[in-house]
């Protein structure tokens, strides 16, 4: 069983239940033992202080665990202690003569392109379809974890020559690459949307965005610091593109993030329109909020989605901003970004009346977000077999959680 499954994983229900039971039992144990302690007075006082300390430590642990589970700050014990495994080396892919071999994409027995980096990924037996790798980016120099989920269709015979669209997912801060696959149930939500014919099968990718210890880099290239934008938009993109059957041009690549990850999705879309066609920002800010980019500086402006919409070029991309009226300035910032957008850039908003800044709100929005991305990404099937449902027959996208609004 995976450490994030239902054994004693950091975010498992079993571990949470055990901590709750301990928090309830410790005060009773303290009362029962209080008058039964033996030994000199100093020893008895020390033992009683220890019992009180255990009660307080249990309460603090429970509070920390509930916060972690709510915001998916760390999704496993290895994530918490920084143990992500060995680092792989990215290989360059070069055209070769048509051959039949493993880790290559085929069309009628002929190689479409090399997939030289597929062997960098390792499967998790407890999480079907999920693959893990830890790599150091060639362009950024950043080392981080990359998690890829392949849809069931990827290995089906009728999809053998199909190239799949890719959705890169970004966590909040602090958070981890596994957050989308644990607390936010991205796989279950996407698969359900595909079953309803409101979304297309897609490859999901989540890479570490918090790569600089206690500093929040806002998914940006920091002068003299980590090049997180380059890591996400180039290194991770190229790793996945050279490992799996993906749509190779920008039309098949989308972004989605929540909270800090929402900022990442919107700004990377505007900064790299040659690599991404669409993005969804769930409760994301319209400006950097970390401690490395200072307001008023060129670096701050260049990584502010609102500033980019107001003063930057207007690329042909589509952006969906979601949030709630009760979540601080989220709705106001979404409206400001919508007003700042200039054709051919399209900014749409999906704002609900109620809800805070939490996982429950973001999970509720996922079905609509995946459906929206499916209508804005091109799957480009390479076989004659229909690879995706016909979305022209689908109705009802944008239901109860809120109404669509164009920018």
Secondary structure as GFF3:
##gff-version 3
##sequence-region A 1 407
A	DSSP	alpha_helix	13	34	.	.	.	ID=ss1
A	DSSP	alpha_helix	41	71	.	.	.	ID=ss2
A	DSSP	alpha_helix	77	80	.	.	.	ID=ss3
A	DSSP	beta_strand	104	107	.	.	.	ID=ss4
A	DSSP	beta_strand	110	114	.	.	.	ID=ss5
A	DSSP	three_ten_helix	118	120	.	.	.	ID=ss6
A	DSSP	beta_strand	122	123	.	.	.	ID=ss7
A	DSSP	beta_strand	130	136	.	.	.	ID=ss8
A	DSSP	beta_strand	143	149	.	.	.	ID=ss9
A	DSSP	three_ten_helix	152	155	.	.	.	ID=ss10
A	DSSP	three_ten_helix	157	159	.	.	.	ID=ss11
A	DSSP	beta_strand	165	170	.	.	.	ID=ss12
A	DSSP	three_ten_helix	179	181	.	.	.	ID=ss13
A	DSSP	alpha_helix	186	195	.	.	.	ID=ss14
A	DSSP	beta_strand	202	207	.	.	.	ID=ss15
A	DSSP	alpha_helix	228	230	.	.	.	ID=ss16
A	DSSP	pi_helix	231	236	.	.	.	ID=ss17
A	DSSP	alpha_helix	237	241	.	.	.	ID=ss18
A	DSSP	three_ten_helix	250	252	.	.	.	ID=ss19
A	DSSP	beta_strand	253	258	.	.	.	ID=ss20
A	DSSP	alpha_helix	260	271	.	.	.	ID=ss21
A	DSSP	beta_strand	278	282	.	.	.	ID=ss22
A	DSSP	alpha_helix	298	302	.	.	.	ID=ss23
A	DSSP	alpha_helix	305	311	.	.	.	ID=ss24
A	DSSP	beta_strand	318	324	.	.	.	ID=ss25
A	DSSP	alpha_helix	330	340	.	.	.	ID=ss26
A	DSSP	beta_strand	346	352	.	.	.	ID=ss27
A	DSSP	alpha_helix	359	376	.	.	.	ID=ss28
A	DSSP	three_ten_helix	391	393	.	.	.	ID=ss29
A	DSSP	beta_strand	403	406	.	.	.	ID=ss30
###
